[in-house]
Amino acid sequence: MRVAESYREASDALRAHRFRSALAMLGVAVGVAAVVVLVAVGAGARDLVRSAIEGLGSNVIVVAPGGPAPGPAPVAGRMRLEDARYLGQVTGDESAVAAALGSGGEVRAGRGSMPVMVVGADENLRGVLGRPLRQGRYLTRADVDGRGRVVVLGSGAARRLFGDADPVGRQVSVAGRSRFRVVGVLAEVGRGFGGARDAEAHIPITTAQRMFGVTRVDYIAVRAPAKGDVPRLRAEVVDALQSKYRGESFSAVTRTQLLGTVGRLLGALTGVLAAIAAVSLLAGGAGVSGIMFAGVRERTGEIGLRKALGARRRDILAQFLAEAVLLTSFGGAAGVLLGVGAALAVGVLTPVPVAVAWWSPALAFAVSAAVGVVSGVVPARRAARLDPVAALR
C-alpha cells in the first residue's frame, strides 16, 4: 500500500468517527499549548531578568549581606547608610557608591493610583546605576539628610497618574503617606526585576527607613572606574565591611556573575515548567492510544476482510500508524496556534513577561507527532497481527 493511500484511508476512518477523533486531538492540542505557553513564560522571565542585569553596567558591583553561596538572605541586614559613605572613603570616590532599599507600595494622585516599587535611594543611586532623567531633578544630599518628602517617579508611574500633564511640582501620596512633592521623572527604561522598571518611585532613603520602620539598607552599589578595576574593588569593599563587622559575611557580585547564576536558575525553571506541561502532552498521547485500541476492536471484521483479500501485515500497520500520526499532527498544529495566541494574550493582558521563541512551537509539534507514532505502534501492531479467519469470525 502506498503512503498516500494509507493516509487517505486514515483520513476517511477519522472522519467516520469525528467526535472521538476531535476529543483525541483536543487532548494533544491542550498539551502542546501548555508546553508553548509555559516555555514562553520561562523564556520571558529569563530575558526580563537578563535585560535588567545588563542595565547595571559591566563595572557595577552590588554588595549585600550574606555569603556568595546561594542560601537564605539574612532576616535583618547589618549594612547601614553610613556604610555607603564608609565604602566611598575606602574606594576614594564617594559619588561612585550608593545605598538603596526597596518595598512594594502604591502611589496615588487624586483619583488615580498605581502599584509601584518604592525605592529608598541616596543622592548617588541614579548616577551609579546610570538612570537618566526625563525631566526635573533627582534626589539631593539635602533631601536625604533632611528626610525630605520628595519623590522622583518612573516614567510609567508619571504617565499613569498624570497623563500628558507635567507632574513636576504636583503632590502625590506614597505607600499611604501623603504630601510628597514630585521633583523629577526618570527616563523610560522598560521592564526589569519582577515587573516594569518604569513603575518606580524613588524617595530619600532616610524617609523610606522612617516609613518602613527600619535602619538597614538592602544593598550598596559601587561603580568601578573601569571594567578592569572590578576584581580589585570587589575584594576591597568586602574586606572593608568584614573588618568593620567582625564575624559577618558579605558578598559582592558583578553583572557577569548575576547573569550566570540567574541564567542557570531560570533555565532550570523553564525546564521544570516544560516538564510539567509535557505531562499533559503524554496524557494526550495516552488518549490517542486508547482511541486507536478502540478502533482496532471496532474494526476487527474490516481488518480480517482486508487481510483475506490480500492486504499484507505492513499495510494494516501503516494505516493505523497513519491514523495516529494524523490525530497528533492536527492536534499539534491546533495546539501550536492556541499556545502562541495564549502566550501573546498573556503578555498583553498581564504583567507576566513572555517570549515565544521559534523553536518551542516547532519542538512541541515535533514531539506531538512523535507521541502519535509511539502511541499508535502497539494498537497498529495488534491490528496487523490479527488472524484473518479469527477476525472474520
GUMIMI-997627 format. One record per residue (C-alpha): residue number from 1; residue in one letter; chain; x, y, z. Coordinates in steps of 0.05 Angstrom, whole numbers, always signed. Each point is the difference from the previous one (the first is absolute). Example, Ala and Ser with C-alpha at 12.3 -4.5 7.8 and 13.67 -1.06 7.14 Angstrom:
<rec n="1" res="a" chain="A" u="+246" v="-90" w="+156"/>
<rec n="2" res="s" chain="A" u="+27" v="+69" w="-13"/>
// end
This chain:
<rec n="1" res="m" chain="A" u="+0" v="+0" w="+0"/>
<rec n="2" res="r" chain="A" u="+27" v="+68" w="-19"/>
<rec n="3" res="v" chain="A" u="+11" v="+53" w="+53"/>
<rec n="4" res="a" chain="A" u="-50" v="+47" w="-32"/>
<rec n="5" res="e" chain="A" u="-53" v="-54" w="-1"/>
<rec n="6" res="s" chain="A" u="+14" v="-16" w="+74"/>
<rec n="7" res="y" chain="A" u="-12" v="+72" w="+20"/>
<rec n="8" res="r" chain="A" u="-62" v="+5" w="-43"/>
<rec n="9" res="e" chain="A" u="-31" v="-60" w="+33"/>
<rec n="10" res="a" chain="A" u="+22" v="+25" w="+68"/>
<rec n="11" res="s" chain="A" u="-35" v="+67" w="-14"/>
<rec n="12" res="d" chain="A" u="-63" v="-37" w="-20"/>
<rec n="13" res="a" chain="A" u="+2" v="-41" w="+64"/>
<rec n="14" res="l" chain="A" u="+9" v="+63" w="+43"/>
<rec n="15" res="r" chain="A" u="-57" v="+36" w="-35"/>
<rec n="16" res="a" chain="A" u="-45" v="-59" w="+13"/>
<rec n="17" res="h" chain="A" u="+10" v="+11" w="+75"/>
<rec n="18" res="r" chain="A" u="+4" v="+75" w="+4"/>
<rec n="19" res="f" chain="A" u="-19" v="+10" w="+73"/>
<rec n="20" res="r" chain="A" u="+49" v="-51" w="+26"/>
<rec n="21" res="s" chain="A" u="+56" v="+26" w="-45"/>
<rec n="22" res="a" chain="A" u="-14" v="+71" w="+23"/>
<rec n="23" res="l" chain="A" u="+6" v="-20" w="+72"/>
<rec n="24" res="a" chain="A" u="+67" v="-33" w="-13"/>
<rec n="25" res="m" chain="A" u="+26" v="+60" w="-38"/>
<rec n="26" res="l" chain="A" u="-25" v="+46" w="+55"/>
<rec n="27" res="g" chain="A" u="+42" v="-37" w="+52"/>
<rec n="28" res="v" chain="A" u="+62" v="+7" w="-43"/>
<rec n="29" res="a" chain="A" u="-15" v="+73" w="-16"/>
<rec n="30" res="v" chain="A" u="-7" v="+18" w="+74"/>
<rec n="31" res="g" chain="A" u="+67" v="-35" w="+15"/>
<rec n="32" res="v" chain="A" u="+37" v="+36" w="-56"/>
<rec n="33" res="a" chain="A" u="-31" v="+67" w="+18"/>
<rec n="34" res="a" chain="A" u="+21" v="-9" w="+73"/>
<rec n="35" res="v" chain="A" u="+71" v="-15" w="-22"/>
<rec n="36" res="v" chain="A" u="+3" v="+62" w="-44"/>
<rec n="37" res="v" chain="A" u="-31" v="+47" w="+52"/>
<rec n="38" res="l" chain="A" u="+43" v="-23" w="+59"/>
<rec n="39" res="v" chain="A" u="+64" v="+0" w="-40"/>
<rec n="40" res="a" chain="A" u="-17" v="+70" w="-24"/>
<rec n="41" res="v" chain="A" u="-11" v="+23" w="+72"/>
<rec n="42" res="g" chain="A" u="+66" v="-30" w="+22"/>
<rec n="43" res="a" chain="A" u="+37" v="+30" w="-58"/>
<rec n="44" res="g" chain="A" u="-33" v="+68" w="+12"/>
<rec n="45" res="a" chain="A" u="+21" v="-1" w="+73"/>
<rec n="46" res="r" chain="A" u="+71" v="-17" w="-21"/>
<rec n="47" res="d" chain="A" u="+4" v="+56" w="-51"/>
<rec n="48" res="l" chain="A" u="-32" v="+49" w="+49"/>
<rec n="49" res="v" chain="A" u="+51" v="-14" w="+55"/>
<rec n="50" res="r" chain="A" u="+57" v="-1" w="-50"/>
<rec n="51" res="s" chain="A" u="-18" v="+68" w="-28"/>
<rec n="52" res="a" chain="A" u="-6" v="+28" w="+71"/>
<rec n="53" res="i" chain="A" u="+68" v="-27" w="+20"/>
<rec n="54" res="e" chain="A" u="+32" v="+25" w="-64"/>
<rec n="55" res="g" chain="A" u="-28" v="+69" w="+16"/>
<rec n="56" res="l" chain="A" u="+45" v="+2" w="+62"/>
<rec n="57" res="g" chain="A" u="+62" v="+9" w="-43"/>
<rec n="58" res="s" chain="A" u="+61" v="-45" w="-4"/>
<rec n="59" res="n" chain="A" u="+39" v="+39" w="+53"/>
<rec n="60" res="v" chain="A" u="-54" v="+3" w="+55"/>
<rec n="61" res="i" chain="A" u="+9" v="-42" w="+63"/>
<rec n="62" res="v" chain="A" u="-60" v="-16" w="+44"/>
<rec n="63" res="v" chain="A" u="+18" v="-11" w="+73"/>
<rec n="64" res="a" chain="A" u="-50" v="-36" w="+45"/>
<rec n="65" res="p" chain="A" u="+0" v="-36" w="+68"/>
<rec n="66" res="g" chain="A" u="+13" v="-75" w="-2"/>
<rec n="67" res="g" chain="A" u="+50" v="-46" w="-32"/>
<rec n="68" res="p" chain="A" u="+9" v="-11" w="-75"/>
<rec n="69" res="a" chain="A" u="-30" v="-70" w="+2"/>
<rec n="70" res="p" chain="A" u="-75" v="-6" w="-13"/>
<rec n="71" res="g" chain="A" u="-41" v="-1" w="+64"/>
<rec n="72" res="p" chain="A" u="-51" v="+39" w="+40"/>
<rec n="73" res="a" chain="A" u="+14" v="+74" w="+8"/>
<rec n="74" res="p" chain="A" u="+10" v="+28" w="+70"/>
<rec n="75" res="v" chain="A" u="-64" v="+19" w="+34"/>
<rec n="76" res="a" chain="A" u="+29" v="+67" w="+22"/>
<rec n="77" res="g" chain="A" u="+60" v="+25" w="-40"/>
<rec n="78" res="r" chain="A" u="+57" v="+33" w="+37"/>
<rec n="79" res="m" chain="A" u="+14" v="+52" w="-54"/>
<rec n="80" res="r" chain="A" u="-18" v="+72" w="+15"/>
<rec n="81" res="l" chain="A" u="-1" v="+65" w="-39"/>
<rec n="82" res="e" chain="A" u="+66" v="+21" w="+31"/>
<rec n="83" res="d" chain="A" u="+31" v="-62" w="-30"/>
<rec n="84" res="a" chain="A" u="-9" v="+29" w="-69"/>
<rec n="85" res="r" chain="A" u="+38" v="+62" w="+20"/>
<rec n="86" res="y" chain="A" u="+52" v="-43" w="+34"/>
<rec n="87" res="l" chain="A" u="+10" v="-40" w="-64"/>
<rec n="88" res="g" chain="A" u="+4" v="+66" w="-38"/>
<rec n="89" res="q" chain="A" u="+60" v="+18" w="+43"/>
<rec n="90" res="v" chain="A" u="+30" v="-70" w="-11"/>
<rec n="91" res="t" chain="A" u="-7" v="+4" w="-76"/>
<rec n="92" res="g" chain="A" u="+20" v="+74" w="-3"/>
<rec n="93" res="d" chain="A" u="-63" v="+23" w="-37"/>
<rec n="94" res="e" chain="A" u="-62" v="+11" w="+42"/>
<rec n="95" res="s" chain="A" u="-42" v="+18" w="-61"/>
<rec n="96" res="a" chain="A" u="+12" v="-71" w="-28"/>
<rec n="97" res="v" chain="A" u="-33" v="-34" w="+60"/>
<rec n="98" res="a" chain="A" u="-76" v="-1" w="+12"/>
<rec n="99" res="a" chain="A" u="-46" v="-33" w="+51"/>
<rec n="100" res="a" chain="A" u="-72" v="-22" w="-11"/>
<rec n="101" res="l" chain="A" u="-57" v="-39" w="+29"/>
<rec n="102" res="g" chain="A" u="-66" v="-19" w="-32"/>
<rec n="103" res="s" chain="A" u="-71" v="-20" w="+17"/>
<rec n="104" res="g" chain="A" u="-66" v="-7" w="-37"/>
<rec n="105" res="g" chain="A" u="-49" v="+57" w="+7"/>
<rec n="106" res="e" chain="A" u="-50" v="+44" w="-36"/>
<rec n="107" res="v" chain="A" u="+4" v="+70" w="-28"/>
<rec n="108" res="r" chain="A" u="-64" v="+39" w="-1"/>
<rec n="109" res="a" chain="A" u="-18" v="+68" w="-31"/>
<rec n="110" res="g" chain="A" u="-71" v="+23" w="+3"/>
<rec n="111" res="r" chain="A" u="-44" v="-59" w="-22"/>
<rec n="112" res="g" chain="A" u="+57" v="-35" w="-36"/>
<rec n="113" res="s" chain="A" u="+45" v="-52" w="+32"/>
<rec n="114" res="m" chain="A" u="+52" v="-50" w="-22"/>
<rec n="115" res="p" chain="A" u="+39" v="-55" w="+35"/>
<rec n="116" res="v" chain="A" u="+74" v="+15" w="-2"/>
<rec n="117" res="m" chain="A" u="+67" v="-20" w="+28"/>
<rec n="118" res="v" chain="A" u="+17" v="+52" w="+52"/>
<rec n="119" res="v" chain="A" u="+75" v="+9" w="-2"/>
<rec n="120" res="g" chain="A" u="+35" v="+34" w="+58"/>
<rec n="121" res="a" chain="A" u="+62" v="+30" w="-33"/>
<rec n="122" res="d" chain="A" u="+56" v="+47" w="+17"/>
<rec n="123" res="e" chain="A" u="+23" v="+56" w="-46"/>
<rec n="124" res="n" chain="A" u="+50" v="-44" w="-37"/>
<rec n="125" res="l" chain="A" u="-44" v="-58" w="-21"/>
<rec n="126" res="r" chain="A" u="-22" v="+29" w="-67"/>
<rec n="127" res="g" chain="A" u="+71" v="+14" w="-21"/>
<rec n="128" res="v" chain="A" u="+28" v="-67" w="+23"/>
<rec n="129" res="l" chain="A" u="-54" v="-40" w="-35"/>
<rec n="130" res="g" chain="A" u="-1" v="+46" w="-61"/>
<rec n="131" res="r" chain="A" u="-74" v="+19" w="+3"/>
<rec n="132" res="p" chain="A" u="-11" v="+62" w="-43"/>
<rec n="133" res="l" chain="A" u="-52" v="+53" w="+17"/>
<rec n="134" res="r" chain="A" u="-56" v="+20" w="-46"/>
<rec n="135" res="q" chain="A" u="-16" v="+65" w="+35"/>
<rec n="136" res="g" chain="A" u="+10" v="+35" w="+67"/>
<rec n="137" res="r" chain="A" u="+55" v="-21" w="+48"/>
<rec n="138" res="y" chain="A" u="+21" v="-60" w="+41"/>
<rec n="139" res="l" chain="A" u="+7" v="-5" w="+76"/>
<rec n="140" res="t" chain="A" u="+53" v="+43" w="+33"/>
<rec n="141" res="r" chain="A" u="+43" v="-8" w="+62"/>
<rec n="142" res="a" chain="A" u="-45" v="+52" w="+34"/>
<rec n="143" res="d" chain="A" u="-61" v="-43" w="-15"/>
<rec n="144" res="v" chain="A" u="+34" v="-60" w="+32"/>
<rec n="145" res="d" chain="A" u="+27" v="+36" w="+60"/>
<rec n="146" res="g" chain="A" u="-66" v="+36" w="+13"/>
<rec n="147" res="r" chain="A" u="-45" v="-60" w="-12"/>
<rec n="148" res="g" chain="A" u="-35" v="+40" w="-53"/>
<rec n="149" res="r" chain="A" u="-69" v="-18" w="-26"/>
<rec n="150" res="v" chain="A" u="+20" v="+2" w="-73"/>
<rec n="151" res="v" chain="A" u="-7" v="-54" w="-53"/>
<rec n="152" res="v" chain="A" u="+28" v="-15" w="-69"/>
<rec n="153" res="l" chain="A" u="-49" v="-41" w="-41"/>
<rec n="154" res="g" chain="A" u="+13" v="-51" w="-52"/>
<rec n="155" res="s" chain="A" u="-26" v="+19" w="-69"/>
<rec n="156" res="g" chain="A" u="-54" v="-53" w="+3"/>
<rec n="157" res="a" chain="A" u="-26" v="+24" w="+67"/>
<rec n="158" res="a" chain="A" u="+1" v="+72" w="-23"/>
<rec n="159" res="r" chain="A" u="-38" v="-17" w="-63"/>
<rec n="160" res="r" chain="A" u="-52" v="-41" w="+37"/>
<rec n="161" res="l" chain="A" u="-13" v="+53" w="+53"/>
<rec n="162" res="f" chain="A" u="+5" v="+65" w="-40"/>
<rec n="163" res="g" chain="A" u="-6" v="-19" w="-73"/>
<rec n="164" res="d" chain="A" u="+31" v="+53" w="-45"/>
<rec n="165" res="a" chain="A" u="+0" v="+53" w="+55"/>
<rec n="166" res="d" chain="A" u="+66" v="+21" w="+33"/>
<rec n="167" res="p" chain="A" u="+5" v="-37" w="+67"/>
<rec n="168" res="v" chain="A" u="+57" v="+41" w="+28"/>
<rec n="169" res="g" chain="A" u="-24" v="+41" w="+59"/>
<rec n="170" res="r" chain="A" u="-63" v="-42" w="+10"/>
<rec n="171" res="q" chain="A" u="-18" v="-34" w="+65"/>
<rec n="172" res="v" chain="A" u="-7" v="-76" w="+7"/>
<rec n="173" res="s" chain="A" u="-6" v="-50" w="+56"/>
<rec n="174" res="v" chain="A" u="+51" v="-56" w="+4"/>
<rec n="175" res="a" chain="A" u="-15" v="-65" w="+37"/>
<rec n="176" res="g" chain="A" u="-57" v="+32" w="+37"/>
<rec n="177" res="r" chain="A" u="+40" v="+62" w="+21"/>
<rec n="178" res="s" chain="A" u="-26" v="+65" w="-29"/>
<rec n="179" res="r" chain="A" u="+32" v="+65" w="-24"/>
<rec n="180" res="f" chain="A" u="+60" v="-24" w="-40"/>
<rec n="181" res="r" chain="A" u="+20" v="+51" w="-51"/>
<rec n="182" res="v" chain="A" u="+21" v="-25" w="-68"/>
<rec n="183" res="v" chain="A" u="+68" v="+29" w="-18"/>
<rec n="184" res="g" chain="A" u="+19" v="-41" w="-60"/>
<rec n="185" res="v" chain="A" u="-17" v="-56" w="-49"/>
<rec n="186" res="l" chain="A" u="+47" v="-55" w="-21"/>
<rec n="187" res="a" chain="A" u="+9" v="-16" w="-74"/>
<rec n="188" res="e" chain="A" u="-34" v="-62" w="-26"/>
<rec n="189" res="v" chain="A" u="+43" v="-63" w="+6"/>
<rec n="190" res="g" chain="A" u="-50" v="-57" w="-9"/>
<rec n="191" res="r" chain="A" u="-10" v="-63" w="+40"/>
<rec n="192" res="g" chain="A" u="+45" v="-26" w="+56"/>
<rec n="193" res="f" chain="A" u="+2" v="-41" w="+63"/>
<rec n="194" res="g" chain="A" u="-70" v="-25" w="+17"/>
<rec n="195" res="g" chain="A" u="-37" v="+48" w="-45"/>
<rec n="196" res="a" chain="A" u="+4" v="+68" w="-34"/>
<rec n="197" res="r" chain="A" u="+61" v="+40" w="+21"/>
<rec n="198" res="d" chain="A" u="-38" v="+62" w="-21"/>
<rec n="199" res="a" chain="A" u="-51" v="-14" w="+55"/>
<rec n="200" res="e" chain="A" u="+45" v="+26" w="+55"/>
<rec n="201" res="a" chain="A" u="-1" v="+57" w="+50"/>
<rec n="202" res="h" chain="A" u="+68" v="+23" w="+27"/>
<rec n="203" res="i" chain="A" u="-2" v="+35" w="+67"/>
<rec n="204" res="p" chain="A" u="+56" v="+19" w="+48"/>
<rec n="205" res="i" chain="A" u="+27" v="-62" w="+34"/>
<rec n="206" res="t" chain="A" u="-6" v="+31" w="+69"/>
<rec n="207" res="t" chain="A" u="-73" v="+15" w="-13"/>
<rec n="208" res="a" chain="A" u="-11" v="-71" w="-23"/>
<rec n="209" res="q" chain="A" u="+34" v="-28" w="+63"/>
<rec n="210" res="r" chain="A" u="-46" v="+41" w="+44"/>
<rec n="211" res="m" chain="A" u="-62" v="-20" w="-40"/>
<rec n="212" res="f" chain="A" u="+17" v="-74" w="+2"/>
<rec n="213" res="g" chain="A" u="+27" v="+0" w="+71"/>
<rec n="214" res="v" chain="A" u="+70" v="-26" w="-18"/>
<rec n="215" res="t" chain="A" u="+71" v="+25" w="+6"/>
<rec n="216" res="r" chain="A" u="+33" v="-47" w="-51"/>
<rec n="217" res="v" chain="A" u="+15" v="+7" w="-74"/>
<rec n="218" res="d" chain="A" u="-14" v="-58" w="-47"/>
<rec n="219" res="y" chain="A" u="+61" v="+8" w="-43"/>
<rec n="220" res="i" chain="A" u="+57" v="+47" w="-17"/>
<rec n="221" res="a" chain="A" u="+20" v="+10" w="-72"/>
<rec n="222" res="v" chain="A" u="+71" v="+19" w="-18"/>
<rec n="223" res="r" chain="A" u="+22" v="+23" w="-69"/>
<rec n="224" res="a" chain="A" u="+72" v="-17" w="-18"/>
<rec n="225" res="p" chain="A" u="+38" v="+51" w="-42"/>
<rec n="226" res="a" chain="A" u="+11" v="-53" w="-54"/>
<rec n="227" res="k" chain="A" u="-17" v="-72" w="-12"/>
<rec n="228" res="g" chain="A" u="+71" v="-21" w="+16"/>
<rec n="229" res="d" chain="A" u="-6" v="+30" w="+70"/>
<rec n="230" res="v" chain="A" u="-59" v="-44" w="+19"/>
<rec n="231" res="p" chain="A" u="+38" v="-60" w="+31"/>
<rec n="232" res="r" chain="A" u="+43" v="+46" w="+43"/>
<rec n="233" res="l" chain="A" u="-58" v="+42" w="+22"/>
<rec n="234" res="r" chain="A" u="-42" v="-61" w="+18"/>
<rec n="235" res="a" chain="A" u="+53" v="-25" w="+46"/>
<rec n="236" res="e" chain="A" u="+9" v="+68" w="+32"/>
<rec n="237" res="v" chain="A" u="-73" v="+13" w="+17"/>
<rec n="238" res="v" chain="A" u="-12" v="-71" w="+28"/>
<rec n="239" res="d" chain="A" u="+64" v="+4" w="+42"/>
<rec n="240" res="a" chain="A" u="-20" v="+69" w="+26"/>
<rec n="241" res="l" chain="A" u="-70" v="-22" w="+22"/>
<rec n="242" res="q" chain="A" u="+24" v="-65" w="+31"/>
<rec n="243" res="s" chain="A" u="+53" v="+38" w="+39"/>
<rec n="244" res="k" chain="A" u="-54" v="+47" w="+25"/>
<rec n="245" res="y" chain="A" u="-50" v="-55" w="+17"/>
<rec n="246" res="r" chain="A" u="+41" v="-56" w="+30"/>
<rec n="247" res="g" chain="A" u="-31" v="-68" w="-10"/>
<rec n="248" res="e" chain="A" u="-48" v="+24" w="-55"/>
<rec n="249" res="s" chain="A" u="+5" v="-21" w="-73"/>
<rec n="250" res="f" chain="A" u="-13" v="+44" w="-60"/>
<rec n="251" res="s" chain="A" u="-4" v="-14" w="-75"/>
<rec n="252" res="a" chain="A" u="+18" v="+45" w="-58"/>
<rec n="253" res="v" chain="A" u="-25" v="-23" w="-68"/>
<rec n="254" res="t" chain="A" u="+8" v="+28" w="-69"/>
<rec n="255" res="r" chain="A" u="-46" v="+0" w="-61"/>
<rec n="256" res="t" chain="A" u="+36" v="-60" w="-30"/>
<rec n="257" res="q" chain="A" u="-8" v="-41" w="+63"/>
<rec n="258" res="l" chain="A" u="-73" v="+19" w="+7"/>
<rec n="259" res="l" chain="A" u="-13" v="-18" w="-73"/>
<rec n="260" res="g" chain="A" u="+32" v="-68" w="+9"/>
<rec n="261" res="t" chain="A" u="-35" v="-17" w="+65"/>
<rec n="262" res="v" chain="A" u="-68" v="+26" w="-19"/>
<rec n="263" res="g" chain="A" u="+5" v="-30" w="-69"/>
<rec n="264" res="r" chain="A" u="+12" v="-69" w="+29"/>
<rec n="265" res="l" chain="A" u="-57" v="+7" w="+49"/>
<rec n="266" res="l" chain="A" u="-49" v="+25" w="-51"/>
<rec n="267" res="g" chain="A" u="+23" v="-52" w="-51"/>
<rec n="268" res="a" chain="A" u="-16" v="-54" w="+52"/>
<rec n="269" res="l" chain="A" u="-67" v="+33" w="+14"/>
<rec n="270" res="t" chain="A" u="-17" v="+0" w="-75"/>
<rec n="271" res="g" chain="A" u="+18" v="-74" w="-3"/>
<rec n="272" res="v" chain="A" u="-44" v="-15" w="+60"/>
<rec n="273" res="l" chain="A" u="-59" v="+38" w="-31"/>
<rec n="274" res="a" chain="A" u="+10" v="-37" w="-66"/>
<rec n="275" res="a" chain="A" u="+2" v="-67" w="+36"/>
<rec n="276" res="i" chain="A" u="-64" v="+16" w="+37"/>
<rec n="277" res="a" chain="A" u="-34" v="+19" w="-65"/>
<rec n="278" res="a" chain="A" u="+27" v="-63" w="-33"/>
<rec n="279" res="v" chain="A" u="-41" v="-41" w="+48"/>
<rec n="280" res="s" chain="A" u="-64" v="+26" w="-33"/>
<rec n="281" res="l" chain="A" u="+31" v="-17" w="-68"/>
<rec n="282" res="l" chain="A" u="+13" v="-71" w="+23"/>
<rec n="283" res="a" chain="A" u="-72" v="-3" w="+25"/>
<rec n="284" res="g" chain="A" u="-22" v="+20" w="-70"/>
<rec n="285" res="g" chain="A" u="+43" v="-56" w="-29"/>
<rec n="286" res="a" chain="A" u="-33" v="-49" w="+47"/>
<rec n="287" res="g" chain="A" u="-68" v="+24" w="-25"/>
<rec n="288" res="v" chain="A" u="+23" v="-11" w="-72"/>
<rec n="289" res="s" chain="A" u="+24" v="-70" w="+18"/>
<rec n="290" res="g" chain="A" u="-67" v="-16" w="+33"/>
<rec n="291" res="i" chain="A" u="-38" v="+24" w="-61"/>
<rec n="292" res="m" chain="A" u="+43" v="-43" w="-45"/>
<rec n="293" res="f" chain="A" u="-12" v="-61" w="+42"/>
<rec n="294" res="a" chain="A" u="-75" v="+14" w="-3"/>
<rec n="295" res="g" chain="A" u="+6" v="+7" w="-76"/>
<rec n="296" res="v" chain="A" u="+35" v="-67" w="-5"/>
<rec n="297" res="r" chain="A" u="-55" v="-34" w="+40"/>
<rec n="298" res="e" chain="A" u="-56" v="+32" w="-40"/>
<rec n="299" res="r" chain="A" u="+32" v="-15" w="-68"/>
<rec n="300" res="t" chain="A" u="+21" v="-71" w="+13"/>
<rec n="301" res="g" chain="A" u="-46" v="-26" w="-55"/>
<rec n="302" res="e" chain="A" u="+25" v="+52" w="-50"/>
<rec n="303" res="i" chain="A" u="+72" v="-19" w="+16"/>
<rec n="304" res="g" chain="A" u="-15" v="-74" w="-10"/>
<rec n="305" res="l" chain="A" u="-34" v="+13" w="-66"/>
<rec n="306" res="r" chain="A" u="+57" v="+42" w="-26"/>
<rec n="307" res="k" chain="A" u="+51" v="-52" w="+20"/>
<rec n="308" res="a" chain="A" u="-42" v="-54" w="-33"/>
<rec n="309" res="l" chain="A" u="+0" v="+41" w="-64"/>
<rec n="310" res="g" chain="A" u="+76" v="+4" w="+0"/>
<rec n="311" res="a" chain="A" u="+19" v="+59" w="+44"/>
<rec n="312" res="r" chain="A" u="+67" v="-12" w="+31"/>
<rec n="313" res="r" chain="A" u="+18" v="+10" w="+73"/>
<rec n="314" res="r" chain="A" u="+41" v="+62" w="-16"/>
<rec n="315" res="d" chain="A" u="-60" v="+31" w="-37"/>
<rec n="316" res="i" chain="A" u="-44" v="-6" w="+63"/>
<rec n="317" res="l" chain="A" u="+57" v="+25" w="+43"/>
<rec n="318" res="a" chain="A" u="+11" v="+60" w="-46"/>
<rec n="319" res="q" chain="A" u="-74" v="+20" w="+1"/>
<rec n="320" res="f" chain="A" u="-7" v="+0" w="+75"/>
<rec n="321" res="l" chain="A" u="+66" v="+36" w="+10"/>
<rec n="322" res="a" chain="A" u="-23" v="+52" w="-51"/>
<rec n="323" res="e" chain="A" u="-64" v="+11" w="+40"/>
<rec n="324" res="a" chain="A" u="+40" v="+11" w="+64"/>
<rec n="325" res="v" chain="A" u="+47" v="+48" w="-34"/>
<rec n="326" res="l" chain="A" u="-57" v="+39" w="-32"/>
<rec n="327" res="l" chain="A" u="-35" v="+6" w="+67"/>
<rec n="328" res="t" chain="A" u="+61" v="+28" w="+36"/>
<rec n="329" res="s" chain="A" u="+23" v="+43" w="-58"/>
<rec n="330" res="f" chain="A" u="-67" v="+35" w="-7"/>
<rec n="331" res="g" chain="A" u="-4" v="+6" w="+76"/>
<rec n="332" res="g" chain="A" u="+71" v="+25" w="+3"/>
<rec n="333" res="a" chain="A" u="-12" v="+53" w="-54"/>
<rec n="334" res="a" chain="A" u="-62" v="+24" w="+37"/>
<rec n="335" res="g" chain="A" u="+39" v="+0" w="+66"/>
<rec n="336" res="v" chain="A" u="+56" v="+42" w="-30"/>
<rec n="337" res="l" chain="A" u="-50" v="+52" w="-24"/>
<rec n="338" res="l" chain="A" u="-37" v="-1" w="+66"/>
<rec n="339" res="g" chain="A" u="+65" v="+3" w="+41"/>
<rec n="340" res="v" chain="A" u="+30" v="+58" w="-40"/>
<rec n="341" res="g" chain="A" u="-65" v="+38" w="+4"/>
<rec n="342" res="a" chain="A" u="-7" v="-13" w="+75"/>
<rec n="343" res="a" chain="A" u="+72" v="+20" w="+13"/>
<rec n="344" res="l" chain="A" u="-8" v="+66" w="-38"/>
<rec n="345" res="a" chain="A" u="-65" v="+13" w="+37"/>
<rec n="346" res="v" chain="A" u="+35" v="-12" w="+67"/>
<rec n="347" res="g" chain="A" u="+54" v="+50" w="-20"/>
<rec n="348" res="v" chain="A" u="-50" v="+53" w="-20"/>
<rec n="349" res="l" chain="A" u="-53" v="-8" w="+54"/>
<rec n="350" res="t" chain="A" u="+44" v="-16" w="+61"/>
<rec n="351" res="p" chain="A" u="+67" v="+25" w="+28"/>
<rec n="352" res="v" chain="A" u="+29" v="-70" w="-10"/>
<rec n="353" res="p" chain="A" u="+57" v="+3" w="-50"/>
<rec n="354" res="v" chain="A" u="-1" v="-48" w="-59"/>
<rec n="355" res="a" chain="A" u="+48" v="-15" w="-57"/>
<rec n="356" res="v" chain="A" u="-24" v="-49" w="-53"/>
<rec n="357" res="a" chain="A" u="+63" v="-29" w="-32"/>
<rec n="358" res="w" chain="A" u="-8" v="-33" w="-68"/>
<rec n="359" res="w" chain="A" u="+28" v="-66" w="+26"/>
<rec n="360" res="s" chain="A" u="-52" v="-12" w="+54"/>
<rec n="361" res="p" chain="A" u="-61" v="-7" w="-46"/>
<rec n="362" res="a" chain="A" u="+42" v="-40" w="-49"/>
<rec n="363" res="l" chain="A" u="+25" v="-46" w="+54"/>
<rec n="364" res="a" chain="A" u="-69" v="-8" w="+31"/>
<rec n="365" res="f" chain="A" u="-29" v="-18" w="-69"/>
<rec n="366" res="a" chain="A" u="+57" v="-50" w="-13"/>
<rec n="367" res="v" chain="A" u="-10" v="-32" w="+68"/>
<rec n="368" res="s" chain="A" u="-75" v="-5" w="-13"/>
<rec n="369" res="a" chain="A" u="+13" v="-37" w="-65"/>
<rec n="370" res="a" chain="A" u="+49" v="-45" w="+35"/>
<rec n="371" res="v" chain="A" u="-52" v="-14" w="+54"/>
<rec n="372" res="g" chain="A" u="-48" v="-20" w="-56"/>
<rec n="373" res="v" chain="A" u="+49" v="-50" w="-28"/>
<rec n="374" res="v" chain="A" u="+17" v="-29" w="+69"/>
<rec n="375" res="s" chain="A" u="-73" v="-3" w="+23"/>
<rec n="376" res="g" chain="A" u="-22" v="-32" w="-66"/>
<rec n="377" res="v" chain="A" u="+53" v="-54" w="-4"/>
<rec n="378" res="v" chain="A" u="-31" v="-50" w="+48"/>
<rec n="379" res="p" chain="A" u="-72" v="+6" w="-26"/>
<rec n="380" res="a" chain="A" u="+26" v="-2" w="-72"/>
<rec n="381" res="r" chain="A" u="+41" v="-62" w="+13"/>
<rec n="382" res="r" chain="A" u="-59" v="-33" w="+34"/>
<rec n="383" res="a" chain="A" u="-43" v="+14" w="-60"/>
<rec n="384" res="a" chain="A" u="+53" v="-25" w="-48"/>
<rec n="385" res="r" chain="A" u="+8" v="-66" w="+38"/>
<rec n="386" res="l" chain="A" u="-74" v="-18" w="+0"/>
<rec n="387" res="d" chain="A" u="-14" v="-67" w="-32"/>
<rec n="388" res="p" chain="A" u="-47" v="+12" w="-59"/>
<rec n="389" res="v" chain="A" u="-43" v="-61" w="+15"/>
<rec n="390" res="a" chain="A" u="-7" v="+17" w="+74"/>
<rec n="391" res="a" chain="A" u="-14" v="+73" w="-18"/>
<rec n="392" res="l" chain="A" u="-55" v="-18" w="-49"/>
<rec n="393" res="r" chain="A" u="-31" v="-49" w="+49"/>
// end
